[in-house]
Amino acid sequence: MTATIRRTPGGKKTRDRQRLAHMAAGALLVLYVYLPGSPGTALQAATRWVILPLLVITGVSMWQWPKIRRWIRTRTSTP
């Protein structure tokens, strides 16, 4: 009897999928917030000034994580 081993995706594939999902969510949010439609609501204002900037910050941090990690290491290792 042979056992089938199911491999989970590696780190790069997982990060690529996270980035793709993040970019798709960002695109949908941009369409929701900036396309003409209903007049400004509290949810739309919160999305425009809180959620969208957080989405951008987390996206940039995912994109630049190796550089951020190196910067943190140099800041914490220097006395």
DOBA-411163 format. One record per atom (N, C-alpha, C, CB): x, z, y; residue number from 1. Coordinates in Angstrom, 2 decimals, decimal comma. Glycine has a CB too. Layout:
! DOBA-411163
[[X; Z; Y]; NUM]
...
! end
This chain:
! DOBA-411163
[[0,84; 0,00; -1,17]; 1]
[[0,00; 0,00; 0,00]; 1]
[[0,89; 0,00; 1,24]; 1]
[[-0,96; 1,21; -0,01]; 1]
[[0,59; -0,83; 2,19]; 2]
[[1,39; -0,95; 3,39]; 2]
[[0,62; -0,39; 4,58]; 2]
[[1,79; -2,42; 3,65]; 2]
[[1,31; 0,43; 5,35]; 3]
[[0,69; 0,99; 6,55]; 3]
[[0,96; 0,06; 7,73]; 3]
[[1,22; 2,43; 6,85]; 3]
[[-0,05; -0,16; 8,52]; 4]
[[0,12; -0,97; 9,73]; 4]
[[0,41; -0,06; 10,90]; 4]
[[-1,14; -1,84; 10,00]; 4]
[[1,49; -0,37; 11,57]; 5]
[[1,89; 0,44; 12,72]; 5]
[[1,41; -0,28; 13,98]; 5]
[[3,44; 0,67; 12,76]; 5]
[[0,66; 0,42; 14,75]; 6]
[[0,17; -0,14; 16,01]; 6]
[[1,05; 0,39; 17,13]; 6]
[[-1,33; 0,22; 16,25]; 6]
[[1,67; -0,50; 17,84]; 7]
[[2,57; -0,10; 18,92]; 7]
[[1,81; -0,05; 20,24]; 7]
[[3,76; -1,07; 19,02]; 7]
[[2,11; 0,96; 21,00]; 8]
[[1,53; 1,05; 22,34]; 8]
[[2,44; 0,29; 23,30]; 8]
[[1,36; 2,54; 22,78]; 8]
[[1,87; -0,21; 24,38]; 9]
[[2,69; -0,97; 25,33]; 9]
[[3,78; -0,09; 25,93]; 9]
[[1,81; -1,55; 26,44]; 9]
[[4,90; -0,71; 26,21]; 10]
[[6,02; 0,01; 26,80]; 10]
[[5,78; 0,36; 28,25]; 10]
[[7,28; -0,81; 26,67]; 10]
[[6,75; 0,99; 28,86]; 11]
[[6,63; 1,45; 30,23]; 11]
[[6,37; 0,33; 31,22]; 11]
[[7,86; 2,17; 30,63]; 11]
[[7,09; -0,79; 31,07]; 12]
[[6,93; -1,88; 32,02]; 12]
[[5,53; -2,48; 31,93]; 12]
[[7,99; -2,96; 31,76]; 12]
[[5,04; -2,69; 30,72]; 13]
[[3,70; -3,26; 30,58]; 13]
[[2,64; -2,32; 31,16]; 13]
[[3,39; -3,55; 29,10]; 13]
[[2,81; -1,03; 30,94]; 14]
[[1,86; -0,06; 31,48]; 14]
[[1,89; -0,08; 33,00]; 14]
[[2,18; 1,35; 30,96]; 14]
[[3,08; -0,07; 33,58]; 15]
[[3,19; -0,12; 35,05]; 15]
[[2,60; -1,41; 35,60]; 15]
[[4,66; 0,02; 35,49]; 15]
[[2,84; -2,53; 34,92]; 16]
[[2,28; -3,80; 35,38]; 16]
[[0,76; -3,76; 35,37]; 16]
[[2,79; -4,95; 34,50]; 16]
[[0,19; -3,17; 34,34]; 17]
[[-1,28; -3,06; 34,27]; 17]
[[-1,80; -2,12; 35,36]; 17]
[[-1,72; -2,55; 32,89]; 17]
[[-1,08; -1,03; 35,62]; 18]
[[-1,49; -0,12; 36,69]; 18]
[[-1,45; -0,83; 38,03]; 18]
[[-0,58; 1,13; 36,72]; 18]
[[-0,41; -1,58; 38,27]; 19]
[[-0,29; -2,31; 39,54]; 19]
[[-1,41; -3,33; 39,69]; 19]
[[1,07; -3,00; 39,64]; 19]
[[-1,71; -4,04; 38,61]; 20]
[[-2,76; -5,04; 38,68]; 20]
[[-4,11; -4,39; 38,98]; 20]
[[-2,83; -5,83; 37,38]; 20]
[[-4,41; -3,29; 38,31]; 21]
[[-5,67; -2,57; 38,57]; 21]
[[-5,69; -2,04; 39,99]; 21]
[[-5,84; -1,41; 37,56]; 21]
[[-4,57; -1,55; 40,47]; 22]
[[-4,47; -1,01; 41,83]; 22]
[[-4,71; -2,11; 42,85]; 22]
[[-3,10; -0,36; 42,06]; 22]
[[-4,12; -3,27; 42,64]; 23]
[[-4,29; -4,37; 43,58]; 23]
[[-5,73; -4,89; 43,56]; 23]
[[-3,31; -5,51; 43,25]; 23]
[[-6,35; -4,94; 42,38]; 24]
[[-7,74; -5,39; 42,29]; 24]
[[-8,66; -4,41; 43,02]; 24]
[[-8,16; -5,53; 40,81]; 24]
[[-8,43; -3,11; 42,83]; 25]
[[-9,24; -2,10; 43,52]; 25]
[[-9,04; -2,22; 45,03]; 25]
[[-8,87; -0,68; 43,05]; 25]
[[-7,82; -2,43; 45,46]; 26]
[[-7,54; -2,60; 46,88]; 26]
[[-8,23; -3,82; 47,46]; 26]
[[-6,05; -2,69; 47,12]; 26]
[[-8,21; -4,91; 46,73]; 27]
[[-8,87; -6,13; 47,20]; 27]
[[-10,38; -5,92; 47,33]; 27]
[[-8,58; -7,31; 46,25]; 27]
[[-10,97; -5,25; 46,36]; 28]
[[-12,40; -4,97; 46,44]; 28]
[[-12,73; -4,05; 47,62]; 28]
[[-12,89; -4,34; 45,15]; 28]
[[-11,88; -3,06; 47,84]; 29]
[[-12,10; -2,16; 48,97]; 29]
[[-11,99; -2,89; 50,29]; 29]
[[-11,11; -1,01; 48,93]; 29]
[[-11,00; -3,74; 50,42]; 30]
[[-10,84; -4,50; 51,67]; 30]
[[-12,07; -5,37; 51,90]; 30]
[[-9,56; -5,38; 51,62]; 30]
[[-12,56; -6,03; 50,86]; 31]
[[-13,76; -6,85; 51,02]; 31]
[[-14,95; -6,00; 51,44]; 31]
[[-14,07; -7,59; 49,72]; 31]
[[-15,10; -4,83; 50,83]; 32]
[[-16,23; -3,95; 51,17]; 32]
[[-16,16; -3,48; 52,61]; 32]
[[-16,26; -2,76; 50,24]; 32]
[[-14,98; -3,10; 53,05]; 33]
[[-14,85; -2,48; 54,36]; 33]
[[-14,85; -3,52; 55,49]; 33]
[[-13,57; -1,67; 54,43]; 33]
[[-14,16; -4,62; 55,30]; 34]
[[-13,93; -5,51; 56,43]; 34]
[[-14,83; -6,74; 56,48]; 34]
[[-12,54; -5,95; 56,42]; 34]
[[-15,62; -7,01; 55,44]; 35]
[[-16,56; -8,12; 55,56]; 35]
[[-17,75; -7,69; 56,40]; 35]
[[-17,02; -8,60; 54,16]; 35]
[[-18,30; -8,61; 57,17]; 36]
[[-19,46; -8,24; 57,98]; 36]
[[-20,63; -7,87; 57,06]; 36]
[[-19,85; -9,39; 58,93]; 36]
[[-21,39; -6,93; 57,51]; 37]
[[-22,53; -6,49; 56,70]; 37]
[[-23,28; -5,42; 57,44]; 37]
[[-22,07; -5,97; 55,33]; 37]
[[-23,53; -4,33; 56,74]; 38]
[[-24,29; -3,24; 57,35]; 38]
[[-23,49; -2,61; 58,48]; 38]
[[-24,66; -2,19; 56,30]; 38]
[[-24,18; -2,01; 59,44]; 39]
[[-23,48; -1,33; 60,52]; 39]
[[-22,66; -0,16; 59,98]; 39]
[[-24,47; -0,84; 61,59]; 39]
[[-21,69; 0,28; 60,75]; 40]
[[-20,78; 1,33; 60,31]; 40]
[[-21,49; 2,59; 59,84]; 40]
[[-19,86; 1,68; 61,42]; 40]
[[-21,22; 2,96; 58,62]; 41]
[[-21,77; 4,19; 58,07]; 41]
[[-20,63; 5,19; 57,90]; 41]
[[-22,48; 3,93; 56,71]; 41]
[[-20,97; 6,43; 57,60]; 42]
[[-19,95; 7,46; 57,39]; 42]
[[-19,07; 7,09; 56,19]; 42]
[[-20,59; 8,84; 57,18]; 42]
[[-19,68; 6,56; 55,13]; 43]
[[-18,90; 6,17; 53,95]; 43]
[[-17,94; 5,04; 54,29]; 43]
[[-19,83; 5,74; 52,81]; 43]
[[-18,40; 4,10; 55,08]; 44]
[[-17,54; 2,98; 55,47]; 44]
[[-16,40; 3,47; 56,35]; 44]
[[-18,35; 1,90; 56,20]; 44]
[[-16,66; 4,38; 57,26]; 45]
[[-15,60; 4,93; 58,11]; 45]
[[-14,60; 5,72; 57,28]; 45]
[[-16,21; 5,82; 59,22]; 45]
[[-15,08; 6,53; 56,34]; 46]
[[-14,17; 7,30; 55,48]; 46]
[[-13,32; 6,36; 54,63]; 46]
[[-14,96; 8,26; 54,58]; 46]
[[-13,94; 5,31; 54,16]; 47]
[[-13,20; 4,34; 53,35]; 47]
[[-12,13; 3,66; 54,20]; 47]
[[-14,14; 3,30; 52,75]; 47]
[[-12,50; 3,29; 55,41]; 48]
[[-11,57; 2,58; 56,29]; 48]
[[-10,40; 3,46; 56,73]; 48]
[[-12,30; 2,06; 57,51]; 48]
[[-10,64; 4,73; 57,02]; 49]
[[-9,59; 5,57; 57,61]; 49]
[[-8,95; 6,56; 56,65]; 49]
[[-10,16; 6,31; 58,74]; 49]
[[-9,49; 6,76; 55,44]; 50]
[[-8,90; 7,71; 54,49]; 50]
[[-8,56; 7,02; 53,18]; 50]
[[-9,86; 8,88; 54,23]; 50]
[[-9,54; 6,43; 52,53]; 51]
[[-9,34; 5,89; 51,19]; 51]
[[-8,40; 4,68; 51,19]; 51]
[[-10,68; 5,50; 50,57]; 51]
[[-8,63; 3,74; 52,09]; 52]
[[-7,79; 2,55; 52,13]; 52]
[[-6,33; 2,88; 52,47]; 52]
[[-8,34; 1,56; 53,14]; 52]
[[-6,05; 3,72; 53,47]; 53]
[[-4,65; 4,08; 53,70]; 53]
[[-4,01; 4,79; 52,50]; 53]
[[-4,54; 4,97; 54,93]; 53]
[[-4,77; 5,65; 51,81]; 54]
[[-4,23; 6,30; 50,62]; 54]
[[-3,93; 5,28; 49,53]; 54]
[[-5,20; 7,35; 50,09]; 54]
[[-4,78; 4,28; 49,39]; 55]
[[-4,55; 3,23; 48,42]; 55]
[[-3,28; 2,45; 48,76]; 55]
[[-5,76; 2,29; 48,36]; 55]
[[-3,07; 2,18; 50,03]; 56]
[[-1,86; 1,48; 50,46]; 56]
[[-0,62; 2,34; 50,20]; 56]
[[-1,96; 1,11; 51,95]; 56]
[[-0,69; 3,61; 50,53]; 57]
[[0,47; 4,51; 50,34]; 57]
[[0,82; 4,62; 48,86]; 57]
[[0,18; 5,90; 50,92]; 57]
[[-0,19; 4,81; 48,01]; 58]
[[0,11; 4,92; 46,58]; 58]
[[0,62; 3,59; 46,01]; 58]
[[-1,13; 5,37; 45,82]; 58]
[[0,12; 2,49; 46,54]; 59]
[[0,62; 1,18; 46,09]; 59]
[[2,07; 0,96; 46,46]; 59]
[[-0,23; 0,08; 46,68]; 59]
[[2,42; 1,29; 47,68]; 60]
[[3,81; 1,15; 48,10]; 60]
[[4,70; 2,10; 47,32]; 60]
[[3,94; 1,40; 49,61]; 60]
[[4,21; 3,31; 47,06]; 61]
[[5,04; 4,26; 46,30]; 61]
[[5,24; 3,79; 44,86]; 61]
[[4,39; 5,65; 46,31]; 61]
[[4,24; 3,17; 44,25]; 62]
[[4,43; 2,60; 42,91]; 62]
[[5,43; 1,46; 42,95]; 62]
[[3,09; 2,11; 42,33]; 62]
[[5,35; 0,66; 43,97]; 63]
[[6,21; -0,50; 44,11]; 63]
[[7,66; -0,08; 44,35]; 63]
[[5,72; -1,39; 45,26]; 63]
[[7,86; 0,93; 45,17]; 64]
[[9,21; 1,35; 45,55]; 64]
[[9,66; 2,63; 44,85]; 64]
[[9,28; 1,54; 47,04]; 64]
[[9,02; 3,02; 43,75]; 65]
[[9,32; 4,29; 43,11]; 65]
[[10,79; 4,48; 42,76]; 65]
[[8,50; 4,43; 41,88]; 65]
[[11,51; 3,48; 42,19]; 66]
[[12,93; 3,71; 41,90]; 66]
[[13,75; 4,07; 43,15]; 66]
[[13,52; 2,47; 41,25]; 66]
[[13,48; 3,40; 44,25]; 67]
[[14,20; 3,72; 45,48]; 67]
[[13,83; 5,10; 46,01]; 67]
[[13,91; 2,65; 46,55]; 67]
[[12,57; 5,46; 45,92]; 68]
[[12,13; 6,79; 46,38]; 68]
[[12,78; 7,87; 45,53]; 68]
[[10,59; 6,91; 46,32]; 68]
[[12,80; 7,66; 44,20]; 69]
[[13,40; 8,64; 43,30]; 69]
[[14,89; 8,82; 43,59]; 69]
[[13,19; 8,22; 41,84]; 69]
[[15,60; 7,71; 43,82]; 70]
[[17,03; 7,81; 44,18]; 70]
[[17,21; 8,56; 45,49]; 70]
[[17,66; 6,41; 44,29]; 70]
[[16,37; 8,28; 46,47]; 71]
[[16,47; 8,96; 47,76]; 71]
[[16,24; 10,46; 47,60]; 71]
[[15,46; 8,37; 48,76]; 71]
[[15,25; 10,83; 46,79]; 72]
[[14,97; 12,25; 46,55]; 72]
[[16,16; 12,91; 45,86]; 72]
[[13,70; 12,42; 45,69]; 72]
[[16,74; 12,24; 44,88]; 73]
[[17,90; 12,80; 44,18]; 73]
[[19,08; 13,02; 45,11]; 73]
[[18,32; 11,88; 43,04]; 73]
[[19,32; 12,06; 46,01]; 74]
[[20,46; 12,24; 46,93]; 74]
[[20,18; 13,36; 47,92]; 74]
[[20,76; 10,94; 47,68]; 74]
[[18,93; 13,54; 48,31]; 75]
[[18,58; 14,60; 49,27]; 75]
[[18,66; 15,98; 48,62]; 75]
[[17,16; 14,38; 49,83]; 75]
[[18,30; 16,10; 47,34]; 76]
[[18,30; 17,40; 46,67]; 76]
[[19,65; 17,78; 46,11]; 76]
[[17,28; 17,42; 45,57]; 76]
[[20,50; 16,78; 45,79]; 77]
[[21,81; 17,11; 45,21]; 77]
[[22,85; 17,43; 46,28]; 77]
[[22,31; 15,95; 44,37]; 77]
[[22,61; 17,02; 47,52]; 78]
[[23,56; 17,30; 48,61]; 78]
[[23,29; 18,71; 49,16]; 78]
[[23,44; 16,21; 49,75]; 78]
[[24,35; 19,56; 49,18]; 79]
[[24,13; 20,94; 49,69]; 79]
[[23,89; 21,01; 51,17]; 79]
[[25,31; 21,80; 49,37]; 79]
! end
